[in-house]
Amino acid sequence: MRVIDLRQTIEPGMPLFSPNAPQPILKAWMTHAEAADSGNYEDTSCEITQVEMVTSIGTYLDSPYHFHPEGKTIEQLPLKMLVLPGMVVDCTGLPPRTPIQAEVLDGLDVAGKAVLFHTGWSAYWGDENYTLHPFIAEDTAQRLVAHGAKLAGVDFLVIDDTQNPRRPAHVHLLGAEVLIVENLRALDKLPTEGF
């Protein structure tokens, strides 16, 4: 079995969904030296790391609760909602801030699948251009729901147009329990289907 890592690393200085969101803090709560001096370990030591961060950073999964207070939270999602056949939709070559229209799904069977939109935008990770990403148009989100997709994943910061406060992709998809994964990478390493 070939394993392809599609996640971004959580680290200080990483791109965030908002300039007002705090950067993650990762530091030793107890170092090896402190553990060795504590008297709790003999002939060994350990490090315990402290992590402080908001959610929705790095590569992450949005549950229905994220936009719908009555929806399922992450821990309430059955695993069958997370282990899905996948497909990649090639949307490479889009200019900045371009909507991904429903026509990209023409002729594709998305029913029961994790549909991953490959724009190549993950190449801008860590660059100021990362925030100028394309986005899923409202009609595209509606078609995913209507045709039975189970998950929509993107290789950019936010699935919606961040200048649209209605956030229609989040609202439509999560309202129908179509999960969302944002900030994927390496989608070019996946086959079109069969994973």
SULWOUR-V512381 format. One line per field, one symbol per residue. phi: phi as a letter, one per 20 degrees, with the letter a starting at -180 (. if undefined). psi: psi as a letter, one per 20 degrees, with the letter a starting at -180 (. if undefined). A space follows every 10 residues. Layout:
phi=???
psi=???
This chain:
phi=.eddeddeee bgnffcfbfe ffffdcbfec egffffefne cclabbdded ccaefmcmeb deegggccge ffegfeffgf eddcfdbddf cfnffglefe efffegmdee gmdeddeedn fffegndffg feffbefgff fffgffdnfd bcccdbfbfe ffedfflffg fffffdlefc cdmfbmffee ffbnc
psi=ppppojqqpo qqjqpriqii pqqqporphp rgghghihji qpkrrrqppp ppqrrlqbpr pprhhhiohi rqrgiipqhi iioqqqqpoo kqjqrqkppo rhhiipjpoi pjroopooij iihjpiqhih ikqarpqghg ghhgghjjqi qpqqlrgphr oiioihlhgg ggghhjkoqp prkrrkiiiq rhrk.
